Amino acid sequence: MASGTGTATVAFGTGAGTDRATVTVSGQTGLVAAIRDRSPGDVVEIEVSRDGVRETLTATLVARSNE
């Protein structure tokens, strides 16, 4: 995804009893669009696939700096 290519599945809301929404994105621009309307502190799971190997990453969103 760093190079702007590839696909990822992004799941919002993790854990039991939490609403979940899953979207598949392509490239870095798609990932940014998928999380743009989320709030700092939201937890997202990002499933990436590289060279046929899938890996799930968990990220907690933070506020964007003005730098």
Long-range contacts (C-beta under 8 A, 24 or more apart in sequence): 1-27, 1-28, 1-31, 1-48, 2-28, 3-28, 4-28, 4-29, 6-48, 6-49, 6-50, 7-49, 8-46, 8-47, 8-48, 8-49, 9-46, 9-47, 10-34, 10-35, 10-44, 10-45, 10-46, 10-47, 11-44, 11-45, 11-46, 11-47, 12-38, 12-42, 12-44, 13-42, 13-43, 14-43, 14-44, 14-45, 14-58, 15-43, 35-61
